[in-house]
């Protein structure tokens, strides 16, 4: 409507929008339902209690292997799987940074 959200913080909160210059929340701990494929090893190899790592070579991806097969770089553990992949391709992950 041409209104600046800077002057309407309630409307910005309702829209779940972030105004330029504001801080944004980042997930550091919690349980999430992950729909992507884990890069090293794949999602089908994940079982309950398996460790999940941040992929060092593909930034933003998750990996089920502690070392990347192409680079040998050690991954950083970001959580663990609470189960295996379901019929819809989702995995329940516990993230703890």
N, C-alpha and C positions, 0 to 999 in steps of 0.2 A: 504494500500500500504506500510505499515511499517513505514510511516512517523509519527513523533510525533506531535500531535496537539499543543503541547506547543510552538513549533517553527513556527506554521502556524495558528495564531489566526483568520485570515479571513476564512480559511477552517473550523475551529471549529465553528465559528459563522454561517456559511452557513449550517452546519450539525446540528445546535442547540444543540451542545454538550458542556459540562462543563469539563474543564481540572481540574485535582486534585489540590486542594488548592484555587480554585476560588470560589467566592460567587455565589449562585444561587438565582434567583428571586422567591419570594413567593407572592401569591395572597393575598392582604389585602383588596382590594376594587374593585368591578366591577360586571358586570352582566354575569352570566354563565348559560349554558344549562346543567342541571344535569340529568343524566340518571339512577342513582342508586335509590334504594328504601329507603325511610326515615324509620329508625328503629322503633321508637315508633309511633304508629298510622298508619304508612304506607303512601305511596305516594297518594293513592286515597282519603285520608281524608284532603289533603291540598287544600286550596282555596286561591284566590288572597288576599294578605295582611297578610297571616298567618306567624307567626314568625317561624324561623328555628334555631335550636340549635345544638351546637357541642355535640355529645353523650359522656357523661362522662365515661360510662362503656365500650363502643366499640370505642376505639380511632380511629379517622379517619372517622367515620360515622357521618351522620347528622340525626337529630331527629326532629319530628314535635311536641314533647311534652316537656314542661318545666321541668318536673320531670320524671325520669326513673322509670318505674313501678316496677322493681325488686330491686332497691337499694334506692330509695328515694333521690338520689343525685340531687342537683339543676344543671341544664344545663346552659351553657353560650350561649346567643343569638349571632349568627354570621351573621344574615341577615333575609330576608323575601322573601316569594314567590310572584312572580309577576303574577301568574296565577295558574290554576290547571293543573293536569297531562293531556298531550295530547294523541292522539290515538296511538302514537309511544312509549309512556312511558317516555317522557321527561318533566321536569319542569323548568321553567325559574326562576332563583334565583338571588336576588340582595345581594351580599356579602358585608358586611361593618364591619370590625374588629376594 
